[in-house]
Amino acid sequence: MSINKKTENLNIASKILIKPWITEAATLAVDMNKYIFKVARKATKKQVEQAIEKIYKVTVISVHTINVPGKVKMRANKKGKRAGYKKAIVTLKEGDSINLYAESKVK
């Protein structure tokens, strides 16, 4: 059995984009045509750009990434560390938009 090339590309794109980042600051950034996503730690800017364009069918102008390190926490005299993550701030072409609230699933 061969997998359809288009389906394979969407599977790869969905592994790069973990979820949209929905906070008050991210909602305000939508007014400037910027969208924030949590992405895979090893994802490059080019991969994030291609994933956004494939999944949402929009034109990406720029991508800025931020590596957020994990926090060190203590509980009962034991140190632990939370996992870090990577965020991507994506700027879209004027006139393009993404409806994040229809895409996200609330459990």
C-alpha positions as CSV (number, residue, x, y, z in Angstrom):
1,M,0.0,0.0,0.0
2,S,1.3,3.4,-0.9
3,I,0.3,6.5,1.1
4,N,-0.9,9.5,-0.8
5,K,1.9,12.2,-1.0
6,K,-0.5,15.0,0.1
7,T,-1.7,13.0,3.1
8,E,2.0,12.3,4.0
9,N,2.8,16.0,3.9
10,L,-0.1,16.9,6.1
11,N,1.0,14.2,8.7
12,I,4.5,15.7,8.8
13,A,3.1,19.2,9.1
14,S,0.8,18.1,11.9
15,K,3.8,16.7,13.8
16,I,5.6,20.1,13.5
17,L,2.7,22.2,14.8
18,I,1.7,20.9,18.2
19,K,-1.1,23.4,19.0
20,P,-2.1,27.1,18.7
21,W,-1.0,29.2,21.7
22,I,-4.2,30.8,23.0
23,T,-3.6,33.5,25.6
24,E,-4.6,37.1,26.1
25,A,-1.3,38.3,24.5
26,A,-1.7,35.9,21.6
27,T,-5.3,37.1,21.0
28,L,-4.1,40.7,20.9
29,A,-1.3,39.8,18.4
30,V,-4.0,38.6,16.0
31,D,-4.9,42.3,15.4
32,M,-1.3,42.7,14.0
33,N,-1.8,39.6,11.8
34,K,0.5,37.5,14.0
35,Y,-0.3,34.0,15.3
36,I,1.5,32.0,17.9
37,F,1.9,28.3,17.9
38,K,3.7,25.7,20.1
39,V,5.9,23.7,17.8
40,A,8.3,20.7,17.9
41,R,11.6,21.4,19.6
42,K,13.6,20.4,16.5
43,A,11.4,22.3,14.0
44,T,13.2,24.9,11.9
45,K,11.6,28.2,10.7
46,K,11.3,26.9,7.2
47,Q,9.5,23.8,8.4
48,V,7.1,25.8,10.5
49,E,6.4,28.1,7.5
50,Q,5.7,25.2,5.2
51,A,3.5,23.5,7.8
52,I,1.4,26.6,8.3
53,E,0.9,27.1,4.6
54,K,-0.1,23.5,4.0
55,I,-2.5,23.2,6.9
56,Y,-4.2,26.6,6.9
57,K,-3.7,27.6,3.2
58,V,-2.3,31.0,3.9
59,T,0.8,33.0,2.9
60,V,3.5,33.4,5.6
61,I,5.7,36.5,5.6
62,S,7.9,35.7,8.5
63,V,8.5,33.3,11.4
64,H,10.2,34.0,14.7
65,T,11.0,31.2,17.1
66,I,11.5,31.2,20.8
67,N,13.1,28.3,22.8
68,V,11.6,28.5,26.3
69,P,13.7,26.5,28.8
70,G,12.1,24.3,31.4
71,K,11.7,25.6,35.0
72,V,13.4,24.0,38.0
73,K,10.8,23.2,40.6
74,M,11.1,21.8,44.2
75,R,8.8,19.5,46.0
76,A,9.5,18.0,49.4
77,N,13.3,18.8,49.2
78,K,13.6,17.1,45.7
79,K,14.5,19.1,42.7
80,G,12.8,18.4,39.4
81,K,12.7,20.1,36.0
82,R,9.7,20.8,33.8
83,A,10.2,20.2,30.1
84,G,10.9,23.2,27.9
85,Y,9.1,24.0,24.7
86,K,9.4,26.0,21.5
87,K,7.0,28.8,20.3
88,A,6.8,30.2,16.8
89,I,5.3,33.7,16.1
90,V,4.0,33.6,12.5
91,T,3.2,36.8,10.5
92,L,0.8,36.3,7.7
93,K,0.2,38.3,4.5
94,E,-2.3,41.2,4.8
95,G,-5.8,39.8,4.2
96,D,-5.0,36.3,5.3
97,S,-6.3,35.0,8.6
98,I,-6.6,31.8,10.6
99,N,-9.6,30.9,12.7
100,L,-7.9,29.3,15.7
101,Y,-11.1,28.9,17.8
102,A,-12.8,26.7,15.3
103,E,-9.6,24.5,15.0
104,S,-8.9,24.0,18.7
105,K,-10.6,21.2,20.6
106,V,-11.6,21.8,24.2
107,K,-11.9,18.7,26.4
